[in-house]
Amino acid sequence: MTPPDASAAAAQQDRDFSARLDERITEFFARERERVTGISPHATVLVDAIEDLTRGGKRLRARLCFWGWRAAGGAVADDVAVSAAASLELFQTAALIHDDILDRSDTRRGKPSVHRVFEALHRDAGWSADAAHFGVSAAVLTGDMSLSFAEQLFADAAARVPADASATARHIFSTMRTEVMAGQYLDIHAEVAPAIGDPDEQLERAMTVLRYKSAKYSVEHPVSIGAALAGADSQFLAECSAFALPVGEAFQLRDDVLGVFGDPETTGKPAGDDIREGKRTALIALCAATSSAEDVAWLESVLGRADLTEDEVCRARDLMRDSGAHARSEELIASLVRTADTQLARLRTDDVARAGLQALADAAVRRAK
């Protein structure tokens, strides 16, 4: 149990840090907008699209980076953590832009996805050639630019710490980039590859995608990057991972549940989008493991169908509930949370940092969007 005073202090530090982070991001975009406008005013829309998407969200990864920094002894007011956290926000923006292209998603956080924004720009301006292709092309470049921005901000953070800490943090950041891209590929590969008959293997494949596409870069690596920049040794980083990875896995399992059972008004995504996109999530694997052959065959027939009706989405949702897959997903989430809580209690840090990490872990898995 976290002492009340520690929780209050952590909440205040989190608010103060978030305000400084917003200032840093605003200043960064102002500078980069000026630079890109100097190249051509026509290109400024790229920066606008990145900033608009970065403005939303819960800043989960950035705040986890700060608390990893604090947990390893980093000073509350140090700008290193701010630059590193801003870098992770821009990395996340790049990932979201590219993810929406891969998934052919029309919306993100209740607004048109970036490739749809550029498609509409083309269409409204009456330009020549194909509007949809232009939208995708411009969004790819926008995502690449956001990744470049992330690299700039991370380089700034890494340059301000001792060489050993910088090298460790750079290695984690590099690993994160590779894992996310490999995880994204595994995700789209799973959508088109033949279904795995063995239920355990199907679940393991889903968990591998979940781990590398989302869990590690959403929670584990942000905490570890912050801690590494603060000079954490390998043992402390291992302790961070023992806490953060199960949180990340629970976070993505919650996301998968919300993708089927969430309220579109809250999530900003149409109900059943994961089914329409053919996502081989853990929820799907658990459903297939406990359903009849007839029900599994029907589920396989609708996975990946963009024209899925609301009635079919409701039937799939009912199947996942009646098969016990939904309840089993909740059990997995609860088990991962218990593991994370145990590991956090063992982390060699102060009560305020522990409270900050605990609050974000709770927010990651106990959410409606």
C-alpha positions as CSV (number, residue, x, y, z in Angstrom):
1,M,0.0,0.0,0.0
2,T,1.4,3.4,-1.0
3,P,1.4,6.0,1.8
4,P,-1.2,8.8,1.1
5,D,1.5,11.5,1.3
6,A,3.5,9.7,-1.3
7,S,0.5,9.4,-3.6
8,A,-0.3,13.1,-3.3
9,A,3.3,14.1,-3.9
10,A,3.5,11.8,-7.0
11,A,0.3,13.2,-8.4
12,Q,1.7,16.8,-8.1
13,Q,5.0,15.8,-9.7
14,D,3.1,14.1,-12.5
15,R,1.0,17.2,-13.1
16,D,4.1,19.5,-13.0
17,F,6.0,17.3,-15.4
18,S,3.1,17.0,-17.8
19,A,2.9,20.8,-17.9
20,R,6.6,21.1,-18.7
21,L,6.3,18.4,-21.3
22,D,3.5,20.2,-23.1
23,E,5.6,23.4,-23.1
24,R,8.6,21.5,-24.6
25,I,6.4,19.9,-27.3
26,T,4.8,23.2,-28.2
27,E,8.2,24.9,-28.4
28,F,9.6,22.1,-30.5
29,F,6.7,22.2,-33.0
30,A,7.0,26.0,-33.4
31,R,10.7,25.6,-34.3
32,E,10.2,22.7,-36.7
33,R,7.2,24.4,-38.3
34,E,9.4,27.4,-39.0
35,R,12.1,25.2,-40.5
36,V,9.7,23.2,-42.7
37,T,7.9,26.4,-43.8
38,G,11.3,27.7,-44.9
39,I,11.6,24.7,-47.2
40,S,8.1,25.3,-48.6
41,P,4.8,26.5,-47.1
42,H,3.2,23.6,-48.9
43,A,5.0,21.2,-46.5
44,T,3.8,22.8,-43.3
45,V,0.7,20.6,-43.3
46,L,3.0,17.7,-42.4
47,V,4.0,19.4,-39.1
48,D,0.4,20.4,-38.5
49,A,-0.8,16.8,-38.8
50,I,1.9,15.6,-36.4
51,E,1.1,18.3,-33.9
52,D,-2.6,17.7,-34.1
53,L,-2.3,14.0,-33.4
54,T,0.4,14.5,-30.7
55,R,-1.9,16.9,-28.9
56,G,-4.3,14.1,-28.0
57,G,-3.7,11.0,-25.9
58,K,-2.9,10.3,-22.3
59,R,0.9,10.9,-22.5
60,L,1.2,7.4,-20.9
61,R,4.6,6.6,-22.4
62,A,6.1,10.0,-21.7
63,R,4.9,9.9,-18.1
64,L,6.3,6.4,-17.6
65,C,9.6,7.6,-18.9
66,F,9.6,10.4,-16.3
67,W,8.8,7.9,-13.5
68,G,11.5,5.5,-14.7
69,W,13.9,8.5,-14.5
70,R,12.6,9.4,-11.0
71,A,12.7,5.8,-9.8
72,A,16.4,5.6,-10.7
73,G,17.2,8.7,-8.8
74,G,16.8,11.4,-11.5
75,A,16.0,14.9,-10.4
76,V,12.4,16.1,-10.6
77,A,13.1,19.3,-12.5
78,D,15.8,18.0,-14.9
79,D,15.1,18.7,-18.6
80,V,16.7,15.4,-19.7
81,A,13.5,13.5,-18.8
82,V,11.4,16.1,-20.6
83,S,13.3,15.7,-23.9
84,A,13.2,11.9,-23.6
85,A,9.5,11.9,-22.8
86,A,8.8,14.2,-25.7
87,S,10.7,11.9,-28.0
88,L,8.5,9.0,-27.0
89,E,5.4,11.1,-27.7
90,L,6.6,11.7,-31.2
91,F,7.6,8.1,-31.7
92,Q,4.1,7.1,-30.6
93,T,2.6,9.6,-33.1
94,A,4.7,8.0,-35.9
95,A,3.5,4.6,-34.9
96,L,-0.1,5.6,-34.8
97,I,0.0,7.2,-38.3
98,H,1.6,4.2,-39.8
99,D,-0.7,1.8,-37.9
100,D,-3.8,3.5,-39.2
101,I,-2.5,3.1,-42.8
102,L,-1.7,-0.6,-42.2
103,D,-5.2,-1.2,-40.7
104,R,-7.0,1.0,-43.1
105,S,-8.5,2.8,-40.2
106,D,-10.7,5.8,-41.0
107,T,-10.6,7.3,-37.5
108,R,-8.2,7.9,-34.6
109,R,-9.4,9.3,-31.3
110,G,-12.7,10.2,-32.8
111,K,-11.3,12.2,-35.7
112,P,-10.2,11.3,-39.2
113,S,-6.9,9.4,-39.3
114,V,-4.0,11.2,-40.9
115,H,-4.2,9.5,-44.3
116,R,-7.9,10.4,-44.5
117,V,-7.0,14.0,-43.6
118,F,-4.7,14.2,-46.6
119,E,-7.1,12.4,-48.8
120,A,-9.7,15.0,-48.0
121,L,-7.2,17.8,-48.6
122,H,-6.6,16.4,-52.1
123,R,-10.2,16.0,-52.8
124,D,-11.3,19.4,-51.5
125,A,-8.6,21.2,-53.4
126,G,-9.6,19.4,-56.7
127,W,-6.1,18.2,-57.4
128,S,-5.3,15.7,-60.1
129,A,-4.8,11.9,-59.8
130,D,-5.9,9.6,-57.0
131,A,-6.9,11.2,-53.7
132,A,-6.7,8.0,-51.6
133,H,-3.2,7.2,-52.9
134,F,-2.1,10.8,-52.2
135,G,-3.5,10.5,-48.7
136,V,-1.6,7.3,-47.9
137,S,1.6,8.7,-49.5
138,A,1.5,11.9,-47.5
139,A,0.7,10.0,-44.3
140,V,3.7,7.7,-44.8
141,L,5.9,10.8,-45.1
142,T,4.2,12.4,-42.1
143,G,4.9,9.3,-40.0
144,D,8.5,9.3,-41.1
145,M,8.9,13.0,-40.2
146,S,7.4,12.3,-36.8
147,L,10.0,9.5,-36.3
148,S,12.7,11.9,-37.4
149,F,11.5,14.4,-34.8
150,A,11.6,11.7,-32.1
151,E,15.2,11.0,-33.0
152,Q,16.1,14.6,-32.6
153,L,14.5,14.9,-29.2
154,F,16.1,11.7,-28.0
155,A,19.5,12.7,-29.2
156,D,19.1,15.9,-27.2
157,A,18.3,13.9,-24.0
158,A,21.1,11.4,-24.6
159,A,23.7,14.2,-25.1
160,R,23.1,15.6,-21.7
161,V,24.0,12.5,-19.6
162,P,27.2,10.6,-19.0
163,A,28.5,8.4,-21.8
164,D,27.6,5.1,-20.1
165,A,24.0,6.2,-19.4
166,S,23.7,7.6,-22.9
167,A,24.9,4.3,-24.5
168,T,22.5,2.2,-22.4
169,A,19.5,4.4,-23.2
170,R,20.4,4.6,-26.9
171,H,20.6,0.8,-27.0
172,I,17.1,0.5,-25.5
173,F,15.7,3.1,-27.8
174,S,17.2,1.3,-30.8
175,T,15.8,-2.0,-29.6
176,M,12.4,-0.4,-29.2
177,R,12.3,0.8,-32.8
178,T,13.3,-2.6,-34.2
179,E,10.8,-4.5,-32.0
180,V,7.9,-2.2,-32.9
181,M,8.5,-2.6,-36.7
182,A,8.9,-6.3,-36.4
183,G,5.8,-6.5,-34.2
184,Q,3.8,-4.5,-36.7
185,Y,4.9,-7.0,-39.4
186,L,3.9,-10.0,-37.3
187,D,0.5,-8.4,-36.8
188,I,-0.2,-8.0,-40.5
189,H,1.3,-11.4,-41.2
190,A,-1.0,-13.0,-38.7
191,E,-4.0,-11.5,-40.4
192,V,-3.2,-13.3,-43.7
193,A,-1.4,-16.4,-42.7
194,P,-3.3,-19.7,-42.3
195,A,-5.0,-20.0,-38.9
196,I,-3.1,-22.1,-36.4
197,G,-5.1,-25.2,-35.3
198,D,-3.5,-25.7,-31.9
199,P,-5.2,-23.3,-29.4
200,D,-2.0,-22.9,-27.3
201,E,0.1,-22.1,-30.3
202,Q,-2.6,-19.6,-31.5
203,L,-2.6,-17.9,-28.1
204,E,1.2,-17.8,-28.1
205,R,1.3,-16.2,-31.5
206,A,-1.2,-13.6,-30.4
207,M,0.9,-12.8,-27.2
208,T,4.1,-12.5,-29.3
209,V,2.4,-9.9,-31.5
210,L,1.0,-8.1,-28.5
211,R,4.4,-8.1,-26.7
212,Y,6.5,-6.7,-29.5
213,K,3.9,-4.5,-31.3
214,S,2.7,-2.8,-28.2
215,A,3.5,-4.0,-24.6
216,K,7.3,-3.4,-24.7
217,Y,7.2,0.0,-26.4
218,S,4.2,1.2,-24.5
219,V,5.4,0.5,-21.0
220,E,8.6,-1.5,-20.6
221,H,10.9,0.5,-22.8
222,P,9.7,4.0,-21.7
223,V,10.3,3.1,-18.0
224,S,13.7,1.6,-18.9
225,I,14.8,4.5,-21.1
226,G,14.0,7.0,-18.2
227,A,15.9,4.8,-15.7
228,A,18.8,4.3,-18.0
229,L,19.2,8.0,-18.6
230,A,19.3,8.5,-14.9
231,G,22.2,6.1,-14.7
232,A,20.5,2.8,-13.6
233,D,22.6,-0.3,-13.6
234,S,21.6,-3.6,-15.4
235,Q,20.1,-5.0,-12.2
236,F,17.8,-2.1,-11.7
237,L,16.8,-2.1,-15.3
238,A,15.9,-5.8,-15.0
239,E,13.7,-4.9,-12.0
240,C,12.0,-2.2,-14.0
241,S,11.3,-4.7,-16.8
242,A,9.9,-7.3,-14.3
243,F,7.3,-4.7,-13.3
244,A,6.7,-2.9,-16.6
245,L,6.4,-5.8,-19.1
246,P,3.3,-7.4,-17.4
247,V,1.8,-4.0,-17.2
248,G,2.3,-3.5,-20.9
249,E,0.8,-6.9,-21.7
250,A,-2.2,-6.2,-19.5
251,F,-2.5,-2.8,-21.2
252,Q,-2.7,-4.3,-24.7
253,L,-5.1,-7.1,-23.5
254,R,-7.3,-4.3,-22.2
255,D,-7.0,-2.6,-25.6
256,D,-8.1,-5.8,-27.4
257,V,-11.1,-6.2,-25.1
258,L,-12.1,-2.5,-25.7
259,G,-11.7,-3.2,-29.5
260,V,-14.7,-5.5,-29.3
261,F,-16.6,-4.5,-26.1
262,G,-15.7,-0.8,-25.8
263,D,-18.1,2.1,-26.3
264,P,-17.3,3.8,-29.6
265,E,-18.3,7.2,-28.1
266,T,-15.5,6.6,-25.5
267,T,-12.9,4.8,-27.5
268,G,-13.1,7.0,-30.6
269,K,-13.2,3.8,-32.8
270,P,-16.1,2.0,-34.4
271,A,-17.3,-1.1,-32.5
272,G,-15.8,-4.3,-33.8
273,D,-12.9,-2.6,-35.7
274,D,-10.5,-5.3,-34.7
275,I,-12.8,-8.0,-36.1
276,R,-13.2,-6.1,-39.4
277,E,-9.4,-5.7,-39.6
278,G,-8.8,-9.4,-39.0
279,K,-6.8,-8.9,-35.9
280,R,-5.6,-12.3,-34.5
281,T,-5.8,-11.0,-30.9
282,A,-5.5,-13.1,-27.7
283,L,-9.3,-12.6,-27.4
284,I,-9.8,-14.3,-30.7
285,A,-7.4,-17.1,-29.8
286,L,-9.2,-17.7,-26.5
287,C,-12.6,-17.7,-28.2
288,A,-11.4,-20.3,-30.8
289,A,-10.0,-22.5,-28.0
290,T,-13.4,-22.9,-26.3
291,S,-15.9,-22.6,-29.1
292,S,-17.5,-25.3,-31.2
293,A,-16.1,-26.2,-34.6
294,E,-19.1,-24.6,-36.2
295,D,-18.7,-21.3,-34.3
296,V,-14.9,-21.2,-35.0
297,A,-15.6,-21.7,-38.7
298,W,-18.1,-18.8,-38.7
299,L,-15.7,-16.6,-36.8
300,E,-12.9,-17.4,-39.3
301,S,-15.3,-16.5,-42.1
302,V,-16.0,-13.0,-40.8
303,L,-12.5,-12.0,-39.5
304,G,-11.1,-9.4,-41.8
305,R,-14.3,-8.5,-43.6
306,A,-14.5,-4.8,-43.9
307,D,-18.2,-5.0,-44.8
308,L,-19.2,-6.7,-41.5
309,T,-22.7,-5.7,-40.4
310,E,-23.6,-4.6,-36.9
311,D,-25.6,-7.8,-36.4
312,E,-22.5,-9.8,-37.3
313,V,-20.3,-7.8,-34.9
314,C,-22.9,-8.4,-32.2
315,R,-22.9,-12.1,-32.9
316,A,-19.0,-12.2,-32.7
317,R,-19.2,-10.2,-29.4
318,D,-21.7,-12.7,-28.0
319,L,-19.6,-15.6,-29.1
320,M,-16.6,-14.2,-27.3
321,R,-18.7,-13.6,-24.2
322,D,-20.5,-16.9,-24.2
323,S,-17.3,-18.9,-24.9
324,G,-15.7,-17.5,-21.8
325,A,-13.0,-15.7,-23.9
326,H,-13.9,-12.3,-22.4
327,A,-13.8,-13.6,-18.9
328,R,-10.6,-15.4,-19.5
329,S,-9.0,-12.2,-20.9
330,E,-10.0,-10.4,-17.7
331,E,-8.4,-13.2,-15.7
332,L,-5.2,-12.8,-17.7
333,I,-5.2,-9.1,-17.1
334,A,-5.8,-9.6,-13.4
335,S,-2.9,-12.1,-13.2
336,L,-0.5,-9.8,-15.0
337,V,-1.5,-6.9,-12.7
338,R,-0.8,-9.1,-9.6
339,T,2.6,-9.9,-11.0
340,A,3.3,-6.3,-11.7
341,D,2.2,-5.2,-8.2
342,T,4.5,-7.8,-6.7
343,Q,7.5,-6.6,-8.8
344,L,6.8,-3.0,-8.1
345,A,6.8,-3.6,-4.4
346,R,10.3,-5.1,-4.8
347,L,11.7,-2.2,-6.9
348,R,14.5,-0.4,-5.0
349,T,13.1,3.1,-5.2
350,D,11.4,5.7,-3.0
351,D,7.7,5.8,-2.1
352,V,6.9,8.8,-4.3
353,A,8.4,7.1,-7.4
354,R,6.6,3.9,-6.6
355,A,3.4,5.7,-6.2
356,G,3.9,7.4,-9.6
357,L,4.5,4.1,-11.3
358,Q,1.6,2.5,-9.5
359,A,-0.8,5.2,-10.6
360,L,0.1,4.9,-14.3
361,A,0.0,1.1,-14.1
362,D,-3.5,1.3,-12.7
363,A,-4.6,3.9,-15.4
364,A,-3.2,1.7,-18.2
365,V,-5.3,-1.4,-17.4
366,R,-8.3,0.1,-15.7
367,R,-9.6,2.2,-18.5
368,A,-12.5,2.6,-20.9
369,K,-10.6,4.0,-23.9
